[in-house]
Amino acid sequence: MTTPNSLEARDIAHLVHPYTDLRAHEAKGPLIITGGRGIWVEDAEGRRYIEGLAGLWCVALGFGEQRLIEAARRQMERIAYTHTFAHRSSEPVIMLAEKLVAMAPGALNRVFFVNSGSEAVDTAIKLAWYYNNARGKPEKKRIIARRRGYHGVTVAAGHLTGLAYARAGFDLPMRDRFLHLTPPSHYREGLPGESEEAFTDRLAFELETLIAAVGAETIAAFIAEPVMGAGGVIVPPADYFRKIQPILRRHDILMIADEVICGFGRTGNAWGSDTYGIEPDMVTCAKQLSSGYQPIAALLMTDAVFEVVAEQSAKLGVLGMGYTYGGHPVPAAVALRTLEIYEEDGTFAHVRRVSPRFLERLKALEQHPLVGEARGVGLLGGIELVRDKRTREQFDPALKLAAKVVENCAARGLLLRPLPGDVVGICPPLVISEDEIDDLFDRLAGALEDTSGALDRAA
Ligand SMILES: Cc1ncc(COP(=O)(O)O)c(C=O)c1O
């Protein structure tokens, strides 16, 4: 049997790790996860942790869910691979499309399957361009996103992601097609004394001003996560999207809701769009679509968008895009079973039931001297660390304080993730119980104490 240490050496020798300083990784080595049950995972040395970020915001049903394992096994036995190119199809893909449409917000009646959130966003961008070419509006191509938004890292989606780390060192050649606005963080972006209402009015005005400056005839779409996840868990003011959406409609700009994190119950409703009154023309979803058990993502679009796309494909003779694994029957079968389980088990209602405890324990962390703001919705939360609570001054980024808190959490058996802006993200599996929520926050509160203790000693 391989010992954990030799596994570590082999990881360092061969694996290129995303989201690390690769040299620092060589010095530190990996945390090798070998098993999991429910909200818990185990490492190669037998230590147990609460998976407080549900992997990467995805394992909604927890680990070891036999009904999903069985769905994958059954589908592999029947037909392990087929595709949806050129008139082919398969049962799980058809049934999954039907189920997604039935639960989708608004009039989203068409589904295109891909493998990842980034691919779903890339597909949304390409179809928005295709759509406007088809409508004889070839100049209408710009996409508006927000700073701190996360939409993936492929070449096109990477242009939309408004975070420095996703840009530095990479050429992003299509800059003039992608524009970024202020994120709806009242805490960080609000002016002194500015009410939340005045703040959202200002953001709506910023959008109007941008449209006037570059011309609505050059703008195809606006993309937004209902709640920003990877950029620092930014929960928008309740009326933010209600002010933004009419402006988009007025200027014939598509609204793309990036539901890759918020979709499937995370905010307490099926979609973040339901929680915030968004009526999207397109939706990207992934992650909790299969509870992270298989890679699968989707782009949903309205009939109105689809009809234009279909007409253009008839003119050109083909819709010239698709992926080998885009309509893979095994991830589709697992995703279909995932959506069935959400219904059978009442998972979204469970989120609404336990969310008050989650938010109460989250909010209580604002009492801690290091926590400037604790914010959340449903079972999604973030704490923003500050040097001075009154002025909201941040720590020197070189200190990497959020990463230190996350390290201290790991030492206490809790896995979380540091996010830009000195934020610690919290996003447990949706099946977490109230007792487990208490356990999670006890560990996090302890880790905050450990961190401030270390800061005091260093001072
Ligand atoms: C909102 C959002 N969109 C898109 C993506 C990209 O998804 P993927 O990593 O599957 O490409 C992510 C990933 O975290 C995300 O959070």
The ligand as an ORCA input file, in Angstrom:
! r2SCAN-3c Opt
* xyz 0 1
  C     -20.405     31.718    -10.951
  C     -19.405     30.847    -11.666
  N     -19.399     30.808    -13.003
  C     -18.555     30.033    -13.688
  C     -17.636     29.231    -13.032
  C     -16.700     28.381    -13.807
  O     -17.019     27.034    -13.638
  P     -15.949     25.892    -13.954
  O     -14.897     25.980    -12.890
  O     -16.771     24.644    -13.884
  O     -15.415     26.164    -15.316
  C     -17.611     29.217    -11.628
  C     -16.660     28.375    -10.889
  O     -16.504     28.457     -9.701
  C     -18.511     30.061    -10.932
  O     -18.513     30.102     -9.590
*
